[in-house]
């Protein structure tokens, strides 16, 4: 018997309105919010659909880890096209603010010039307030990459905590030097 990871043993439910198409190693998931394509499979790992469930199958024992990875990526694709993913960023600092104009995000982060970040295809940017940025999209990887790219302009510094940080991130504040 071929061993398979514990994650891949469980069937993956496919909600109504979601279709899965496999073309070689690439999986395309189409849903109500978006259509996402990603290379999920490796040689010897396959997806078998039956009704409203999908199951990961493997050909040999050496692909146990790859089966679990494929199952997790497929679940994330399905979740992305049905609900979507959101990363929330906060701007901490005097005069730090953000504003969305079309697909561009204008950032004022204490530099002598404003920073313009252009969102890639499939990503929407929102600013509920001047110090909050919401990065939304159907592809979990792309949402995380865009949020990290915005954070990289001014990462939080350890003495005052100023900078761009994730909403759930905690910054350990260092004590300043004493004379």
Secondary structure as UniProt FT lines:
FT   HELIX           6..9
FT   STRAND          12..13
FT   TURN            16..17
FT   STRAND          19..23
FT   TURN            24..25
FT   STRAND          26..30
FT   STRAND          35..39
FT   TURN            43..44
FT   STRAND          45..50
FT   TURN            51..52
FT   STRAND          53..58
FT   HELIX           61..63
FT   HELIX           64..82
FT   STRAND          85..92
FT   TURN            94..95
FT   STRAND          97..101
FT   TURN            102..103
FT   STRAND          104..108
FT   STRAND          115..118
FT   TURN            121..122
FT   STRAND          123..126
FT   TURN            130..131
FT   STRAND          132..137
FT   HELIX           140..152
FT   TURN            158..160
FT   STRAND          163..166
FT   TURN            167..168
//
